[in-house]
Amino acid sequence: MTDSTRVQGGLICAAVIVLALAFVAGLLQESYWALAVPVALAVAFVLGLTFWVGWTIATIRVEPEDSAEEPGDPAPAASPDADSN
């Protein structure tokens, strides 16, 4: 892991702490926006992810196989020594 990766991780943690403090401050002030904004972002994320999955399924290209599947070798016969137990 490089030092720049650790710095990025630290910045992400710091940003989360700042956002959490802003969220708690909004709740303590009984602000409607403190709940509306995170819920709206979560709903938008879930809807976007669901749309992406649906789009991927709808637009995937599946090419049929050119050759028919050939049956594999039959299962190997049990050796006569295995039955003597």
N, C-alpha and C positions, 0 to 999 in steps of 0.2 A: 504494500500500500504506500502510495507516495504522500509527501507532505501536503501537496495541493489537495489531495482527496480528503485528508484529515481537516484541512482548513474549510473546505466546502461543507463537510459534515458538521463542523462547529458553527458555521454560519447558519446552516439549516436549523440546528438546535436553538441558536439565539433568536432566529426569526420566529420559531414556534413559541418560545417563551414570551416574546413581545406580543404576538397575536393572542396568546392565552390571557395575558394581563389585560389587553384591550377588551377581550371578551368578558372577563370577570368585571372590569370597570363598567362596561355597558350594562351587565346584569344588575350590578349594584345601583345603578342610576335608573333601573327599571325601563331601559330603552327597548322599544319594539325592535329596532334595527339590530340589536345585539343577538337576537334569535333569528330574525328574518334573513339576514345576510348569510350566516353559515348554513342554515337549512336550505336556502335557495341554491347555494353553491353545491351542496351535497346532492340535491335533487338534479341539478343540471349535469353534474358529473355522472350520476347513475344513468340518466337518460341518454347522455352522449355515449357512454360505454355500451349501453344496450343497442343504440342505433348502430354503432360501429360493428358489433357482433352480427346484427341482422344484415347489414350491408355486406359484410364479409361472406356470410352464408349465401346471400342472394347473388353475389357476383363471382363466386368461385368457379373456376373452369376445371371440370373433371373430364379428362380424356379417356375414352374407352381403351381397354387393352387390345393390342393388335392380335395377339395369339390367344387361343382358347387355353384354359388351364388344363394341363395334362395330369391325369391321376398319378399320384406319387406311388412309390413302391409300397406293396402291402406290408403290414406290420410283420416284423420277423417272427417266425414260428418259435414257440417255446422249445427250449432244448429238452430232450427226454430226461436228462439228469435232474431238472428242476422239479419234476413230478415225484421223485423218489423220496422226498422229505417226509 
